[in-house]
């Protein structure tokens, strides 16, 4: 990526994707809401029933079987390169990327700028729903990307740990409880709403790497620290 991100392989740009729309080794997933997907989506993209992929019996994430079946029906196998996008500044796409990573699928990229950039650049759209061949996907859960409540408690006050609250300003201050039983924030947390990592309309790309580094450094988020986000 031209912005010189340290993990540039986690992103792809719109020009590259348009050049690879007919590549059978790639599966494009629209991670937005079903109604928006049904109105228009990127050519060849499949949709999702909901963007957070929470399980039938879990508010956290689908279990391995449910997730494996979801991916297979959408034509995703363990060796498929998956391109993820949404129309909400990559909020949903990043969540689905995390779900894939959690279940051991490392070949996935988020479309930088998402549907907003694709639309702004007048790239091809469709309302046709594709029906890909059944994939072969086996989910294998890993725990490295998760932090338990006990782990979070142990991090409070640890100078080597930064607890990053990515919610809105109103949630941070307690003005908006979002329907939770309690409001407020984790003691010792720093605050930077996730939306501030993105450039404004019409495109919704991630800000340049150097700008993001400066923002993070101002919060004490540096490469040698362990970072817990919520």
C-alpha positions as CSV (number, residue, x, y, z in Angstrom):
1,X,0.0,0.0,0.0
2,X,1.3,3.5,-0.8
3,X,0.7,4.7,2.8
4,X,3.6,2.5,4.0
5,X,1.6,0.5,6.6
6,X,3.8,-2.1,8.5
7,X,1.2,-4.8,7.7
8,X,0.2,-3.7,4.3
9,X,-0.8,-7.3,3.3
10,X,-3.9,-6.9,5.5
11,X,-5.3,-4.3,3.1
12,X,-6.0,-4.1,-0.6
13,X,-7.0,-1.2,-2.8
14,X,-9.9,-0.7,-5.1
15,X,-7.9,-0.7,-8.3
16,X,-6.3,-4.1,-7.5
17,X,-9.7,-5.6,-6.6
18,X,-11.3,-4.5,-9.9
19,X,-8.4,-6.1,-11.8
20,X,-9.1,-9.4,-9.9
21,X,-12.9,-9.5,-10.0
22,X,-12.9,-12.6,-12.2
23,X,-10.2,-14.4,-10.2
24,X,-11.7,-17.8,-9.1
25,X,-9.2,-18.0,-6.2
26,X,-10.7,-14.9,-4.6
27,X,-14.0,-14.6,-2.6
28,X,-15.3,-11.1,-2.0
29,X,-17.6,-10.7,1.1
30,X,-19.8,-7.7,1.7
31,X,-19.8,-7.4,5.5
32,X,-22.5,-4.8,5.7
33,X,-26.2,-5.1,6.6
34,X,-28.3,-7.4,4.3
35,X,-30.6,-4.6,3.2
36,X,-27.7,-2.6,1.9
37,X,-26.2,-5.6,0.2
38,X,-29.5,-6.4,-1.6
39,X,-29.6,-2.9,-3.0
40,X,-26.2,-2.9,-4.5
41,X,-22.8,-4.6,-4.0
42,X,-19.5,-5.2,-5.6
43,X,-19.6,-7.5,-8.6
44,X,-19.3,-11.1,-7.4
45,X,-19.6,-10.3,-3.7
46,X,-21.5,-12.6,-1.3
47,X,-23.3,-11.2,1.7
48,X,-23.7,-12.2,5.4
49,X,-26.7,-12.7,7.6
50,X,-25.4,-10.1,10.1
51,X,-22.0,-8.4,10.4
52,X,-20.9,-9.4,13.9
53,X,-21.2,-13.2,13.3
54,X,-22.3,-13.8,16.9
55,X,-23.4,-17.4,17.6
56,X,-26.8,-18.9,18.2
57,X,-25.9,-19.6,21.8
58,X,-23.1,-17.0,22.2
59,X,-23.0,-13.2,22.3
60,X,-19.3,-13.5,21.5
61,X,-18.8,-15.4,18.2
62,X,-20.2,-18.3,16.3
63,X,-18.8,-21.7,17.3
64,X,-16.4,-23.6,15.0
65,X,-19.1,-25.6,13.3
66,X,-21.5,-22.7,12.7
67,X,-18.7,-20.5,11.3
68,X,-17.3,-23.3,9.1
69,X,-20.7,-23.9,7.6
70,X,-21.2,-20.1,7.0
71,X,-17.9,-19.8,5.2
72,X,-18.3,-23.0,3.1
73,X,-21.8,-21.9,1.9
74,X,-20.3,-18.6,0.7
75,X,-17.6,-20.5,-1.3
76,X,-14.7,-20.0,1.1
77,X,-12.2,-22.7,1.7
78,X,-9.2,-22.7,3.9
79,X,-6.9,-21.6,1.1
80,X,-9.2,-18.9,-0.4
81,X,-8.1,-15.3,-0.4
82,X,-11.0,-13.4,1.1
83,X,-11.5,-9.7,0.4
84,X,-13.8,-7.9,3.0
85,X,-15.6,-4.6,2.7
86,X,-18.5,-2.7,4.1
87,X,-20.2,0.7,3.8
88,X,-19.4,1.8,7.4
89,X,-15.8,2.8,7.4
90,X,-14.6,-0.8,7.7
91,X,-16.2,-1.4,11.1
92,X,-17.9,-4.5,10.0
93,X,-15.2,-5.7,7.6
94,X,-12.6,-5.5,10.4
95,X,-14.9,-7.5,12.7
96,X,-15.3,-10.3,10.1
97,X,-11.5,-10.1,9.5
98,X,-11.0,-10.7,13.2
99,X,-13.4,-13.7,13.1
100,X,-11.6,-15.2,10.2
101,X,-8.2,-14.7,12.0
102,X,-9.6,-16.1,15.2
103,X,-10.6,-19.3,13.4
104,X,-7.2,-19.7,11.7
105,X,-7.8,-18.1,8.3
106,X,-4.9,-15.8,7.7
107,X,-5.5,-15.1,4.0
108,X,-7.9,-12.2,4.3
109,X,-7.7,-8.5,3.4
110,X,-9.9,-5.5,4.2
111,X,-10.7,-3.2,1.2
112,X,-9.2,0.1,2.1
113,X,-11.9,2.7,1.7
114,X,-14.6,0.0,1.4
115,X,-17.8,0.5,-0.5
116,X,-17.6,4.2,-0.1
117,X,-14.4,4.5,-2.1
118,X,-15.6,1.9,-4.7
119,X,-18.8,3.9,-5.2
120,X,-17.0,7.3,-5.4
121,X,-14.7,5.9,-8.1
122,X,-17.7,4.7,-10.1
123,X,-16.5,1.1,-10.2
124,X,-18.9,-1.7,-11.2
125,X,-21.9,-2.6,-9.0
126,X,-24.7,-5.1,-9.2
127,X,-27.7,-6.4,-7.3
128,X,-27.3,-10.0,-8.6
129,X,-26.6,-12.5,-5.8
130,X,-23.9,-15.0,-6.8
131,X,-24.2,-18.7,-5.9
132,X,-20.6,-20.0,-5.5
133,X,-19.7,-23.6,-5.3
134,X,-19.6,-25.0,-1.8
135,X,-16.2,-24.4,-0.1
136,X,-14.3,-26.6,2.3
137,X,-13.7,-24.6,5.4
138,X,-12.6,-26.0,8.8
139,X,-12.4,-23.5,11.6
140,X,-9.7,-23.9,14.2
141,X,-10.0,-21.5,17.1
142,X,-7.0,-19.8,18.5
143,X,-6.7,-17.7,21.7
144,X,-3.8,-15.4,21.0
145,X,-6.1,-12.6,19.8
146,X,-8.4,-12.7,22.8
147,X,-8.1,-11.2,26.3
148,X,-10.1,-12.6,29.2
149,X,-11.5,-10.5,32.0
150,X,-8.9,-11.9,34.3
151,X,-6.2,-10.9,31.8
152,X,-7.7,-7.4,31.6
153,X,-7.7,-7.0,35.4
154,X,-4.1,-8.1,35.5
155,X,-3.2,-5.4,32.9
156,X,-4.7,-2.5,34.9
157,X,-1.8,-0.5,36.3
158,X,0.8,-2.6,34.4
159,X,3.2,-0.1,32.7
160,X,3.8,-2.5,29.8
161,X,0.0,-2.7,29.0
162,X,-2.1,-0.1,27.3
163,X,-5.9,-0.5,27.6
164,X,-7.5,1.3,24.7
165,X,-11.2,2.2,24.7
166,X,-12.2,2.6,21.1
167,X,-15.8,3.6,21.8
168,X,-17.5,7.0,21.2
169,X,-16.9,10.0,23.4
170,X,-20.4,9.7,24.9
171,X,-19.7,6.1,25.9
172,X,-16.3,7.0,27.3
173,X,-17.8,9.7,29.5
174,X,-20.8,7.6,30.5
175,X,-23.4,9.9,28.9
176,X,-24.5,7.0,26.7
177,X,-24.8,3.6,28.3
178,X,-25.8,1.8,25.0
179,X,-28.3,-0.2,27.0
180,X,-25.7,-1.8,29.3
181,X,-26.4,-2.4,33.0
182,X,-23.5,-0.1,33.9
183,X,-21.8,2.8,32.2
184,X,-18.3,4.2,32.4
185,X,-14.9,2.8,31.4
186,X,-12.1,0.5,32.5
187,X,-9.8,2.1,35.1
188,X,-6.6,3.4,33.5
189,X,-7.8,3.1,29.9
190,X,-6.9,5.6,27.2
191,X,-9.5,6.8,24.7
192,X,-9.5,7.2,20.9
193,X,-12.7,6.5,19.0
194,X,-12.1,4.1,16.2
195,X,-13.7,6.5,13.6
196,X,-10.8,8.9,14.1
197,X,-8.5,6.3,12.5
198,X,-10.4,6.8,9.2
199,X,-10.3,9.6,6.6
200,X,-13.6,11.5,6.1
201,X,-16.1,11.2,3.3
202,X,-16.3,10.6,0.4
203,X,-13.7,8.0,0.9
204,X,-13.3,6.1,4.2
205,X,-9.7,4.9,4.0
206,X,-7.4,4.4,6.9
207,X,-5.3,7.5,7.6
208,X,-1.7,7.4,6.5
209,X,0.6,5.2,8.6
210,X,2.7,8.1,9.9
211,X,-0.4,10.0,11.1
212,X,-1.7,6.9,12.8
213,X,1.7,6.4,14.5
214,X,1.6,9.9,15.9
215,X,-2.0,9.4,17.2
216,X,-1.1,6.2,18.9
217,X,2.1,7.5,20.4
218,X,0.2,10.3,22.0
219,X,-1.8,7.7,23.9
220,X,1.3,5.7,24.9
221,X,0.5,3.0,22.3
222,X,3.9,2.0,21.0
223,X,5.2,-1.2,19.5
224,X,6.8,-2.6,22.6
225,X,3.6,-2.3,24.6
226,X,0.9,-5.0,24.9
227,X,-2.4,-3.4,23.8
228,X,-5.9,-4.5,24.9
229,X,-8.7,-2.9,23.0
230,X,-12.4,-2.8,23.8
